[in-house]
Amino acid sequence: MINEYIEKVVVYEATGVRQGKDRKQQVDVYFNFIGDCQDHKADIQKIA
């Protein structure tokens, strides 16, 4: 299900030493448009 929300993932080459705290790697996650996720008061009142 979560695959539907992710358009692509870009993983960059790691920089720094081979292992340890100084090693950094950038990962970009591109999400698809999810839409309006907020509940509207009118919709909630209709359900109740």
N, C-alpha and C positions, 0 to 999 in steps of 0.2 A: 504494500500500500504506500509506503513512504517513497518508493521509486517514482510514483506519479508526481510527486512534488519537486523532485530534483531533476533539473534539465541536464546538468553536467558537473563533473568534478575535475578540477585541474590541479595536479600535483607537480610541484616544481622540484628541481634537483636540490638536495640538501647541501648546506654550507657549513663550514666549521670542521672541527676534528671528527674523527671517525665515530667516537662514542662520547657521551658525557653531556654536561649542561650546556656547553658552548655550541652544540650542534643545533642548527635551525633548519626548518623546512616549512615552506609556505604551501597551504592548501586552500584553494578557492572553490566554494560551493555555489553554484548558480541554481536558484530556485525558480520554478515555473510560477506564474501568477496564480495565487490561491483564491483571490477574490475577497469579498467583505466577510470577515470572520466574526464580526461583532454581532451580538444578539440585540435585536431591537425591542424596545419596551412593548410595542403593540403586538409583536409576535409572541412574546412571552405571556402577555395577558390573555391572548386567544387560547393558548394551550391550557392555562390554569382554569 
